[in-house]
Amino acid sequence: MYTEKLSNILSELKEIKNREHLSLICEDFCKSVDIPYYLFGIIDQSSLFSPIVHTFSNYPKDWLEIYFKQNNQSVDPVVNYIMFNQSPIRWDLLVQCDEYQAPEQLELMQVARQYGLSNGFTVPIRSMSGDFALFSMAIGDVDAQCEKLNTVIPVSHTFATHLIERYHSITKTDKDNGEISLTKRETECLFWGAEGKTAWEISKIINISERTVLFHLNNSIKKLCASNRQHAVALAIKKGLLKPNIGHLRQQLTCCKFNYS
């Protein structure tokens, strides 16, 4: 039903060069599926203690101001859900689950309805850098059938995965002047540090002196503005500078028994 429209929007999405245009393409998507509201949110984990939330949305302005002023994201069942799940979820079904029925959670959803967000769904997304993100769509008509939301969820999931990819492509371009670049040796030393190896063990694995390993690790710490080796490893993983060694993939087979009787 929405295949052709989605294809056209994804083609336009590839051409977007700045964040402002992301909002426009999201609004175009809303029109194409006939759902009025959207919110695209990215939880930037530059700091785990104090992460930054980037939002693109056409939710009612008064609702967004109250939501963030009162720190409602800390009790929002949708935000809690995306931290532990990957599957899209309809809000009316979410609040039927026992773990999302705390009084403050139910009250938040009730207040949202008063601002015109009667029901909706959320698509959780995990970016290549490990950031949590979500794409939500909402309806204001209390009489709207949930079947409408069910129909839109699959195309929204596809749109959301392309959206987060384009977002990171744009933000990476914005940060190019401050791009962190590790040498091959620095990456190797951090990689084996992430595997729990000591400097001496790393020196034996990549056949250089322990002193040289420490030199590369210290350079990595400085480049990443880390406080120590462990912090540098964590930051390198978050930034996508360390990746699994696909040359040594080990297959784990799951055996299934079928009864043909």
VENJO-V226764 format. One line per field, one symbol per residue. ss: DSSP state (a for helix, b for strand, c for the rest). phi: phi as a letter, one per 30 degrees, with the letter a starting at -180 (. if undefined). psi: psi as a letter, one per 20 degrees, with the letter a starting at -180 (. if undefined). A space follows every 50 residues. Layout:
ss->???
phi->???
psi->???
This chain:
ss->ccaaaaaaaaaaaaacccaaaaaaaaaaaaaaacccbbbbbbbbcccccc cbbbbbbcccaaaaaaaaaccaaaccaaaaaaccccccbbaaaacccaaa ccaaaaaaaaaaaaccccbbbbbbbbcccccbbbbbbbbccccccaaaaa aaaaaaaaaaaaaaaaaaaaaaaacaaacccccaaaaaaaaaaaccccaa aaaaaacccaaaaaaaaaaaaaacccccaaaaaaaaaacccccccaaacc ccccccccccc
phi->.cedddedddddddcdcbdedddddddddeddcibdcbbcbbcdcebddb dcccbbaceeedddddeddchdddcddddddddbbcddbddddddddedb cdeddddddddeddcjcdalbbcdbcdddjddbbbcbbccddcdddddde ddeeddddddddddddedddddddcedcddbcdeddddddeddddidddd dddddcibddddedddddddedddhccadddddddddddidcbedddbdc dcdcdcccccd
psi->gjgggggghhghhhipirhhiggghhhhgghhjlphqqpoppookhphhm qpopqpqkqpghghggghhjlihiiohgghgihjqiqqpqhhhgiiphik kqghghgghghhhhjjmhrarpoqpprhijqqrqoqqqqiohipqhhggh hhgghhgggghhghghghgghghhjhhkppoqrgggggghghhhjjqrhg hhhhgjlrqhhhghghghgggghilrhaghhggghhghijipqqniikpp popoppppoj.
